């Protein structure tokens, strides 16, 4: 009966992890959304209430003298598959930024809304100004 040998994938996995760790160590692992170049997007809006879904990304909501909704995003990433979203559908503004896999990233948002709009952020009603 022929003998069978099985090779473990563990050494290859460990070698890959070591290469990735060394590469990331040489490039620096520090990321900070505050130092990233901001991107902005404006959404026309005539509603009286806004539901904001942030997916737990740091988000500051500001009341401003404006007629649209302005979103500013700061995002810094060194590794991983990025996930970026800012989308207004009906009365719901969904924003998200992050990364997955062997991921190193940071994100934050600022949302400027017109005065008089009631805002719910992640199902919590914010003070109307």
C-alpha atoms as an extended CHARMM CRD file, in Angstrom:
* protein
*
       129  EXT
         1         1  UNK       CA              0.0000000000        0.0000000000        0.0000000000  PROA      1               0.0000000000
         2         2  UNK       CA              1.5110000000        3.3590000000       -0.9700000000  PROA      2               0.0000000000
         3         3  UNK       CA              2.2340000000        5.7330000000        1.8650000000  PROA      3               0.0000000000
         4         4  UNK       CA              0.5990000000        9.1200000000        1.8850000000  PROA      4               0.0000000000
         5         5  UNK       CA              2.1510000000       12.1700000000        3.3290000000  PROA      5               0.0000000000
         6         6  UNK       CA              0.2720000000       15.3190000000        4.0770000000  PROA      6               0.0000000000
         7         7  UNK       CA              1.9980000000       18.6280000000        4.1610000000  PROA      7               0.0000000000
         8         8  UNK       CA              0.9260000000       21.1930000000        6.6500000000  PROA      8               0.0000000000
         9         9  UNK       CA             -0.0450000000       24.6140000000        5.3260000000  PROA      9               0.0000000000
        10        10  UNK       CA              0.9640000000       26.1590000000        8.6220000000  PROA      10              0.0000000000
        11        11  UNK       CA              4.6120000000       26.9900000000        7.6850000000  PROA      11              0.0000000000
        12        12  UNK       CA              3.4530000000       28.8120000000        4.5380000000  PROA      12              0.0000000000
        13        13  UNK       CA              0.8040000000       30.7110000000        6.5080000000  PROA      13              0.0000000000
        14        14  UNK       CA              3.3350000000       31.7040000000        9.1580000000  PROA      14              0.0000000000
        15        15  UNK       CA              5.8130000000       32.7940000000        6.4770000000  PROA      15              0.0000000000
        16        16  UNK       CA              3.1710000000       34.9600000000        4.7880000000  PROA      16              0.0000000000
        17        17  UNK       CA              2.1950000000       36.5210000000        8.1130000000  PROA      17              0.0000000000
        18        18  UNK       CA              5.8610000000       37.2800000000        8.8540000000  PROA      18              0.0000000000
        19        19  UNK       CA              6.3550000000       38.9290000000        5.4530000000  PROA      19              0.0000000000
        20        20  UNK       CA              3.2250000000       41.0540000000        5.9040000000  PROA      20              0.0000000000
        21        21  UNK       CA              4.2020000000       42.0610000000        9.4320000000  PROA      21              0.0000000000
        22        22  UNK       CA              7.6940000000       43.0380000000        8.2770000000  PROA      22              0.0000000000
        23        23  UNK       CA              6.3340000000       45.0160000000        5.3230000000  PROA      23              0.0000000000
        24        24  UNK       CA              3.8320000000       46.8710000000        7.4770000000  PROA      24              0.0000000000
        25        25  UNK       CA              6.5130000000       47.5140000000       10.0870000000  PROA      25              0.0000000000
        26        26  UNK       CA              8.7680000000       49.1050000000        7.4820000000  PROA      26              0.0000000000
        27        27  UNK       CA              6.0230000000       51.3160000000        6.0480000000  PROA      27              0.0000000000
        28        28  UNK       CA              4.6860000000       52.3780000000        9.4460000000  PROA      28              0.0000000000
        29        29  UNK       CA              1.4090000000       51.2000000000       10.8790000000  PROA      29              0.0000000000
        30        30  UNK       CA              0.1790000000       54.5180000000       12.1460000000  PROA      30              0.0000000000
        31        31  UNK       CA             -2.9430000000       55.9300000000       10.5680000000  PROA      31              0.0000000000
        32        32  UNK       CA             -4.8810000000       59.0020000000       11.6450000000  PROA      32              0.0000000000
        33        33  UNK       CA             -7.9890000000       60.2370000000        9.8660000000  PROA      33              0.0000000000
        34        34  UNK       CA             -7.3590000000       63.7500000000       11.2200000000  PROA      34              0.0000000000
        35        35  UNK       CA             -4.2750000000       64.0850000000        9.0320000000  PROA      35              0.0000000000
        36        36  UNK       CA             -6.0090000000       62.7620000000        5.8810000000  PROA      36              0.0000000000
        37        37  UNK       CA             -7.1370000000       65.0590000000        3.0890000000  PROA      37              0.0000000000
        38        38  UNK       CA            -10.8720000000       65.6900000000        3.5790000000  PROA      38              0.0000000000
        39        39  UNK       CA            -13.4110000000       64.8080000000        0.8960000000  PROA      39              0.0000000000
        40        40  UNK       CA            -16.8230000000       66.4780000000        0.7690000000  PROA      40              0.0000000000
        41        41  UNK       CA            -20.1540000000       65.6950000000       -0.7990000000  PROA      41              0.0000000000
        42        42  UNK       CA            -23.3850000000       67.7010000000       -0.7160000000  PROA      42              0.0000000000
        43        43  UNK       CA            -26.8830000000       66.2260000000       -0.8760000000  PROA      43              0.0000000000
        44        44  UNK       CA            -29.9380000000       68.3290000000       -1.7860000000  PROA      44              0.0000000000
        45        45  UNK       CA            -32.5540000000       67.8700000000        0.9540000000  PROA      45              0.0000000000
        46        46  UNK       CA            -36.0030000000       69.3190000000        1.6400000000  PROA      46              0.0000000000
        47        47  UNK       CA            -37.2080000000       66.9930000000        4.4030000000  PROA      47              0.0000000000
        48        48  UNK       CA            -37.8510000000       67.9000000000        8.0390000000  PROA      48              0.0000000000
        49        49  UNK       CA            -36.2740000000       64.7950000000        9.6190000000  PROA      49              0.0000000000
        50        50  UNK       CA            -33.0780000000       62.9070000000        8.8280000000  PROA      50              0.0000000000
        51        51  UNK       CA            -32.0610000000       59.4050000000        9.8770000000  PROA      51              0.0000000000
        52        52  UNK       CA            -28.2880000000       59.1020000000       10.0380000000  PROA      52              0.0000000000
        53        53  UNK       CA            -26.6980000000       55.6250000000        9.9800000000  PROA      53              0.0000000000
        54        54  UNK       CA            -22.9960000000       55.7950000000       10.8530000000  PROA      54              0.0000000000
        55        55  UNK       CA            -22.0370000000       52.1270000000       11.2960000000  PROA      55              0.0000000000
        56        56  UNK       CA            -20.2140000000       53.2330000000       14.4650000000  PROA      56              0.0000000000
        57        57  UNK       CA            -17.7670000000       55.4710000000       12.5840000000  PROA      57              0.0000000000
        58        58  UNK       CA            -16.8750000000       58.6540000000       14.5040000000  PROA      58              0.0000000000
        59        59  UNK       CA            -19.3780000000       61.2400000000       13.2600000000  PROA      59              0.0000000000
        60        60  UNK       CA            -19.9990000000       64.8190000000       14.3610000000  PROA      60              0.0000000000
        61        61  UNK       CA            -23.3350000000       66.4300000000       13.4550000000  PROA      61              0.0000000000
        62        62  UNK       CA            -23.4460000000       70.2210000000       13.0960000000  PROA      62              0.0000000000
        63        63  UNK       CA            -26.4000000000       72.5230000000       12.4950000000  PROA      63              0.0000000000
        64        64  UNK       CA            -25.5280000000       75.1210000000        9.8560000000  PROA      64              0.0000000000
        65        65  UNK       CA            -27.0140000000       77.9170000000        7.7480000000  PROA      65              0.0000000000
        66        66  UNK       CA            -27.3940000000       75.8620000000        4.5990000000  PROA      66              0.0000000000
        67        67  UNK       CA            -30.1640000000       74.3250000000        2.5150000000  PROA      67              0.0000000000
        68        68  UNK       CA            -28.4520000000       71.0320000000        1.6850000000  PROA      68              0.0000000000
        69        69  UNK       CA            -26.6540000000       68.3890000000        3.7220000000  PROA      69              0.0000000000
        70        70  UNK       CA            -22.8630000000       68.5440000000        3.5330000000  PROA      70              0.0000000000
        71        71  UNK       CA            -20.7750000000       65.5200000000        4.4940000000  PROA      71              0.0000000000
        72        72  UNK       CA            -17.0250000000       65.6990000000        5.0260000000  PROA      72              0.0000000000
        73        73  UNK       CA            -15.0520000000       62.4800000000        5.2510000000  PROA      73              0.0000000000
        74        74  UNK       CA            -11.4920000000       61.9480000000        6.4730000000  PROA      74              0.0000000000
        75        75  UNK       CA            -10.0870000000       58.5010000000        5.7300000000  PROA      75              0.0000000000
        76        76  UNK       CA             -6.5810000000       57.0940000000        6.0950000000  PROA      76              0.0000000000
        77        77  UNK       CA             -5.6680000000       53.5110000000        5.2350000000  PROA      77              0.0000000000
        78        78  UNK       CA             -2.4060000000       51.5760000000        5.1090000000  PROA      78              0.0000000000
        79        79  UNK       CA             -3.7140000000       48.0450000000        4.6110000000  PROA      79              0.0000000000
        80        80  UNK       CA             -6.8860000000       46.0690000000        4.0350000000  PROA      80              0.0000000000
        81        81  UNK       CA             -9.8270000000       46.2060000000        1.6730000000  PROA      81              0.0000000000
        82        82  UNK       CA            -11.4770000000       49.6060000000        1.9800000000  PROA      82              0.0000000000
        83        83  UNK       CA            -15.2130000000       50.1470000000        2.4170000000  PROA      83              0.0000000000
        84        84  UNK       CA            -16.4020000000       53.6950000000        1.7050000000  PROA      84              0.0000000000
        85        85  UNK       CA            -20.0320000000       54.7770000000        1.5240000000  PROA      85              0.0000000000
        86        86  UNK       CA            -22.0420000000       57.9820000000        1.6940000000  PROA      86              0.0000000000
        87        87  UNK       CA            -25.5100000000       57.7550000000        0.2830000000  PROA      87              0.0000000000
        88        88  UNK       CA            -28.8310000000       59.5480000000        0.8190000000  PROA      88              0.0000000000
        89        89  UNK       CA            -32.0070000000       57.5780000000        0.1090000000  PROA      89              0.0000000000
        90        90  UNK       CA            -35.3000000000       59.2150000000        1.0180000000  PROA      90              0.0000000000
        91        91  UNK       CA            -34.8230000000       60.4450000000        4.6260000000  PROA      91              0.0000000000
        92        92  UNK       CA            -31.8430000000       58.1800000000        5.4610000000  PROA      92              0.0000000000
        93        93  UNK       CA            -28.2150000000       59.2150000000        5.0960000000  PROA      93              0.0000000000
        94        94  UNK       CA            -25.9310000000       56.2110000000        5.3450000000  PROA      94              0.0000000000
        95        95  UNK       CA            -22.2330000000       56.7870000000        5.8570000000  PROA      95              0.0000000000
        96        96  UNK       CA            -19.5280000000       54.2180000000        6.4010000000  PROA      96              0.0000000000
        97        97  UNK       CA            -15.7670000000       53.9820000000        6.1070000000  PROA      97              0.0000000000
        98        98  UNK       CA            -13.4990000000       51.1980000000        7.1700000000  PROA      98              0.0000000000
        99        99  UNK       CA            -11.4050000000       48.3140000000        6.0140000000  PROA      99              0.0000000000
       100       100  UNK       CA            -11.3290000000       44.5540000000        6.3920000000  PROA      100             0.0000000000
       101       101  UNK       CA             -8.8150000000       41.7570000000        6.2110000000  PROA      101             0.0000000000
       102       102  UNK       CA             -5.3910000000       42.5670000000        7.6020000000  PROA      102             0.0000000000
       103       103  UNK       CA             -6.6430000000       46.0920000000        8.1190000000  PROA      103             0.0000000000
       104       104  UNK       CA             -5.1000000000       49.3200000000        9.2980000000  PROA      104             0.0000000000
       105       105  UNK       CA             -7.3260000000       52.3470000000        8.7840000000  PROA      105             0.0000000000
       106       106  UNK       CA             -9.0480000000       55.2500000000       10.5130000000  PROA      106             0.0000000000
       107       107  UNK       CA            -12.0610000000       57.3360000000        9.5460000000  PROA      107             0.0000000000
       108       108  UNK       CA            -14.2460000000       60.1750000000       10.7490000000  PROA      108             0.0000000000
       109       109  UNK       CA            -17.1460000000       62.1840000000        9.3550000000  PROA      109             0.0000000000
       110       110  UNK       CA            -18.7360000000       65.5750000000        9.8840000000  PROA      110             0.0000000000
       111       111  UNK       CA            -22.3330000000       66.0960000000        8.7700000000  PROA      111             0.0000000000
       112       112  UNK       CA            -23.7170000000       69.6260000000        8.4100000000  PROA      112             0.0000000000
       113       113  UNK       CA            -27.5220000000       69.7920000000        8.3730000000  PROA      113             0.0000000000
       114       114  UNK       CA            -29.8310000000       72.7630000000        7.8090000000  PROA      114             0.0000000000
       115       115  UNK       CA            -31.3460000000       74.4250000000       10.8690000000  PROA      115             0.0000000000
       116       116  UNK       CA            -34.7590000000       73.0800000000       11.8300000000  PROA      116             0.0000000000
       117       117  UNK       CA            -34.1630000000       69.4790000000       10.7720000000  PROA      117             0.0000000000
       118       118  UNK       CA            -34.6550000000       66.7910000000       13.4080000000  PROA      118             0.0000000000
       119       119  UNK       CA            -31.7760000000       64.2830000000       13.2550000000  PROA      119             0.0000000000
       120       120  UNK       CA            -31.7320000000       60.7100000000       14.5090000000  PROA      120             0.0000000000
       121       121  UNK       CA            -28.2100000000       59.2640000000       14.6730000000  PROA      121             0.0000000000
       122       122  UNK       CA            -28.0660000000       55.4790000000       14.8820000000  PROA      122             0.0000000000
       123       123  UNK       CA            -31.6360000000       55.3900000000       16.2520000000  PROA      123             0.0000000000
       124       124  UNK       CA            -30.9460000000       58.0460000000       18.9270000000  PROA      124             0.0000000000
       125       125  UNK       CA            -32.6780000000       61.3930000000       18.5060000000  PROA      125             0.0000000000
       126       126  UNK       CA            -30.3170000000       64.3510000000       18.6640000000  PROA      126             0.0000000000
       127       127  UNK       CA            -31.2700000000       67.7040000000       20.1260000000  PROA      127             0.0000000000
       128       128  UNK       CA            -33.0350000000       69.8490000000       17.5300000000  PROA      128             0.0000000000
       129       129  UNK       CA            -31.4630000000       73.2720000000       17.0840000000  PROA      129             0.0000000000
